[in-house]
């Protein structure tokens, strides 16, 4: 059973325990701190789950957390400038971004696994579309412009595709979802890489074509309202809004639906090979493995290794300990895959490296 409806028009502010929110964080450099124990901002990708987590944690502990889903780019910026106590991103910080943090070394803590899906508005098409990375890349590079293009038709035998133009939708803001999507295309579409003259990989890229939407909710809204459109969103946003998700060809040649099992399969091989000194800034897109959904990713919470406020640092560490135990149990109900148990344990132990953390 779904716990709430994801709004389509604008990012929402989540404040647990009925604490009032303060305006649109996407256009503000300040975060309201009145009556709130911790402030965070960033990725819209995990917002449905994070909103549940902060509400559940407030009910269990009384600790109130304000999380504003302004996009990964904004979350990294506000975290780096010390505006918020923690950031959230679906695309890890670059080496250069890691040098520009106000309070020193930043740590990446994966919290859950999710999927970016290709969603579309084709009312006459009832079977799930099949797409490959190369075809998706060429649609977003304006090389395929019609839904009944021969290359799409060849992947979808027996499906009556309309002759209409493909209305491409992408993110208009700095986005970790865009990073995951373009990271996948960088691997799966030969012409997408910068070296090949394509847009390349990043939280923001120069799109050759398309309409822009603010946040995952904005892209989902554009697709839902625009016939013949195609866009990329986190799985929960498609599911909550009754939008279809294409089956994507993985590295094994299988066309795979985005499910908890297929997202988990995408992570298993990568997690098994993690070295003890990993910083967890890792990609799992287009990886090997039977049944793996190829546009899968971790999402991260950003933490200062030595938080400037010791009391807040301890509250954040305590929250993350809860995330790696109790919180993981609610991930699947909102279309996210929980972390493998061994990884959750490793990350719980890693919390002891946060400077102000105390042992539980």
Phi, psi and omega in degrees: 000134180282144185266339181196168176258135178279124180292145183265334195271328189206158174294148181249153172261128179253119174234119183288163175058038174060030177276135186290142177271167186231067170087187185269107184294339183294340182239016184231145177263004181238152178239129178297132181246004183296117175071014184245139180276322181220142175243133177221160180205153175150229195307137170275338181311310181265008187306314180304320180284317181299323180296323176291317181301313184293327177291315180295321182291322177297318180295326183277327189236343185084358179278126185257128183237127177260112178243121180251123184271086185255001184103150185298321180299315178294324179295317177297318181295312182293325175295313183296327180274357178078018180285325181241164181281332176211153175250170177217135183209149174261346174245121184299153177298143176283166177302320181293318178297327181293341179273353187247032180265138186294326188246028174092207189299136178251141178248141176260124177243106174301140181245330185192169176249142178218179182229142168265129183242152173269113181247154190210162180239087179229085187302332183276351180261112184261333177279146178301132176294151171250132180222154173247164178299321181294318179293317178300314179302317181289331173295315183283351174255011175066025177267337170242123188238347183243144179294331180265021175307144185302326182288324175289318180299323181295331179278345188230059181302135178085355179264130178275105182266139180290157179273010185285160174294147174277121177268106184279135177235136179219174178285145177259350183248167174296121197220132172290330175298319175297321178300313180297315181298312182285333173298318177296312181296326178300330181269324191258346182240109186304330184270359186278331185298150177303321182296336179264006180090009181268181182292334179080193186250139176171170175288335173223136177224166176274101183285129178289339186202156168123165175266145180261142175231140181277117179074169175302322181294326179291318178294316178300320179295318178299315181294316182298327185265353188239106177301145178071017182268161178219130179212174179240131180216165172292146188308316183300326181290326175289314183297312183297332183255015176056040177259143180286159177233129181291153170272128187250138179288129179265183186295336178277358181088004180273144171268117193240133173280149176283111179222169177303316182295318183286330175291316178300318180299326180294331184270336191302312181295321181291315182298321181297333183264006182294134178275159181300333183263016181299147174260005175068013173274072189237151178252142176239013182290146174052037181275168179284168175124133179297133176076009182280130174280126194280348178249059179252157183200154161286161163235149192238148163257136182261130185228137172286135179298326175234085183302141182291337178244109186298320181295317178292325178300318179294320179296322179292318178297318179298320178298316181293326174301318178295319179302318184281356176241275183297318185300323181300334184292339181260001185297312186297330181294342179243024173071028170248154178262127177295155176294146171306142186303321181294323179290318178301322178293318178300318182289325175299316178295325181294336179301336179291348178275351176287127194305321184264004182290145173246150179297142180293000000 
